[in-house]
Amino acid sequence: MRRIILMLLMGLSAASALAGGSSTTAYFTSSVASSGNTFTARTLTISATPVSAVFTVANLYPGGTIHGDLTLANTAADSVNATYDMTLLATNPDSKDLRGNLNLLVRAGTCASPGSTLYNSTMQSGVSATTVFTSRTLNQGTTDNLCMTISLPTSAANGLQAASTTATLSFGARQS
């Protein structure tokens, strides 16, 4: 029995020595900091011309059509290419639903030289904005011309006399 206890104590002593036991070890250490690192995020900036309303129409009549050009520009200072979307939000302040009767036609290019159709539908929206189109390319330093056409069909109801609506055309860009 004594021999077993002695062997156990020797085993524990050996394990303690391997695990660091009562001895201590010291190491020298050093550290350094790299300060003054500066990071600046790119800036994506788009602009529209005209900045205010493309249309201010009074006395629109059934069968009437009006055109307006809108130019978007990517004016970012560095080479930030982008894609952009267009949404429309139209009001119905007098409950006559002029917005649901006006047709909005959006084409690429200018009205003097219109290109492909991007959107052709009524201005009906409501609480949330209507997506007109998505993912048009607008690279840094370039412009994109859009021809906007508003028309009131000849079939417009007599109840639309003196009706009004206000539409907000919004453009959102993201880096591509």
C-alpha positions in Angstrom: 0.0 0.0 0.0 2.8 2.3 0.8 4.4 1.6 -2.5 1.1 2.6 -4.3 0.8 5.9 -2.4 4.5 6.6 -3.2 4.0 6.0 -6.8 0.9 8.2 -6.9 2.8 11.0 -5.2 5.6 10.7 -7.7 3.1 10.7 -10.6 1.4 13.9 -9.2 4.8 15.6 -8.8 5.8 14.8 -12.4 2.4 16.1 -13.7 2.8 19.2 -11.7 6.3 19.8 -13.1 5.1 19.4 -16.7 2.2 21.8 -16.2 4.4 24.6 -14.9 4.2 23.5 -11.3 5.8 25.9 -8.9 8.3 27.3 -11.4 7.6 30.7 -13.1 8.5 31.9 -16.5 8.8 35.6 -17.5 8.8 36.9 -21.1 9.7 40.4 -22.4 6.9 42.0 -24.4 6.6 45.0 -26.7 3.8 46.7 -28.7 3.4 49.5 -31.2 0.4 51.5 -32.5 -0.1 52.7 -36.1 -2.0 56.0 -35.7 -3.1 58.6 -38.2 -4.8 56.2 -40.6 -7.5 58.1 -42.6 -10.4 56.7 -44.5 -12.8 58.7 -46.7 -15.8 57.2 -48.4 -16.7 58.0 -51.9 -19.6 60.4 -52.6 -22.3 59.5 -55.1 -24.1 62.6 -56.3 -26.8 62.9 -58.9 -28.6 66.0 -60.0 -31.7 66.7 -62.1 -32.4 69.5 -64.6 -34.8 71.2 -64.1 -34.5 71.0 -60.4 -38.1 72.1 -59.8 -41.1 70.9 -61.7 -40.9 69.4 -65.2 -44.5 70.3 -65.6 -46.8 73.1 -64.4 -50.0 72.6 -66.4 -53.1 74.6 -66.1 -56.2 74.1 -68.2 -55.4 70.6 -69.4 -58.3 69.3 -71.5 -59.4 65.8 -72.8 -57.1 64.9 -75.6 -54.5 67.4 -74.4 -50.8 66.4 -74.3 -47.8 68.1 -72.8 -44.1 67.2 -73.1 -41.1 68.0 -70.8 -37.4 67.0 -70.8 -35.6 66.0 -67.7 -31.8 65.4 -67.6 -30.1 63.5 -64.8 -26.4 63.8 -64.2 -23.9 61.8 -62.2 -21.8 64.6 -60.8 -19.6 62.5 -58.4 -16.1 64.0 -58.1 -14.4 60.6 -58.5 -15.2 57.7 -60.8 -18.4 56.4 -59.1 -20.6 54.6 -61.6 -24.3 54.2 -60.7 -27.6 52.8 -61.7 -30.8 54.6 -60.8 -34.5 54.1 -60.3 -37.5 56.4 -60.8 -40.6 56.4 -58.7 -43.8 58.4 -58.9 -46.0 59.5 -56.1 -49.2 61.4 -57.1 -51.8 62.9 -54.9 -55.6 63.0 -55.1 -56.4 66.1 -53.0 -59.9 66.7 -54.4 -61.0 63.0 -54.6 -61.8 63.5 -58.3 -58.9 61.1 -59.3 -57.2 63.2 -62.0 -54.0 61.2 -61.2 -55.8 57.9 -62.2 -56.8 59.5 -65.5 -53.6 61.2 -66.5 -51.2 59.0 -68.5 -47.4 59.3 -68.0 -45.2 58.2 -70.8 -41.4 58.2 -70.1 -39.0 57.6 -72.9 -35.2 57.6 -73.1 -33.8 60.6 -74.9 -35.1 64.1 -75.4 -38.6 64.9 -76.5 -37.1 66.3 -79.8 -35.6 62.8 -80.4 -37.3 60.3 -78.1 -36.0 56.7 -77.8 -37.3 53.6 -76.2 -40.3 53.6 -73.9 -39.5 53.1 -70.2 -43.0 53.6 -68.8 -46.4 54.1 -70.2 -49.3 54.0 -67.7 -51.6 56.2 -65.6 -50.2 58.2 -62.7 -52.3 56.2 -60.3 -50.3 55.7 -57.1 -51.8 56.3 -53.7 -50.1 55.9 -50.3 -46.9 54.3 -51.7 -44.8 55.3 -54.7 -45.2 53.6 -58.0 -42.0 52.2 -59.6 -41.6 53.7 -63.0 -38.3 52.0 -63.9 -35.3 50.5 -62.3 -31.5 50.1 -62.9 -30.8 52.7 -65.6 -27.0 53.2 -66.0 -25.6 56.6 -65.1 -21.8 56.5 -65.1 -19.7 59.2 -63.5 -19.5 62.4 -65.6 -22.5 61.4 -67.8 -26.1 62.5 -68.2 -29.3 60.6 -69.1 -32.1 62.4 -70.9 -35.7 61.5 -70.3 -38.7 62.7 -72.3 -41.8 62.9 -70.1 -45.2 63.2 -71.7 -48.5 63.8 -69.8 -51.8 63.3 -71.5 -55.5 63.3 -70.6 -57.4 60.9 -72.8 -60.3 62.1 -74.9 -62.5 59.7 -72.9 -61.9 61.7 -69.6 -65.1 62.1 -67.6 -66.8 65.5 -67.3 -66.4 65.2 -63.5 -62.6 65.9 -63.9 -63.2 69.5 -64.7 -61.1 71.7 -62.3 -59.5 68.5 -60.8 -55.9 68.7 -59.6 -53.1 66.5 -58.7 -49.5 66.9 -57.7 -46.8 64.4 -58.7 -43.4 63.8 -57.2 -40.8 62.2 -59.5 -38.1 60.7 -57.4 -34.7 59.3 -58.5 -32.6 57.1 -56.3 -29.1 56.1 -57.4 -26.7 53.4 -56.0 -23.1 52.7 -56.9 -22.7 49.9 -59.5 
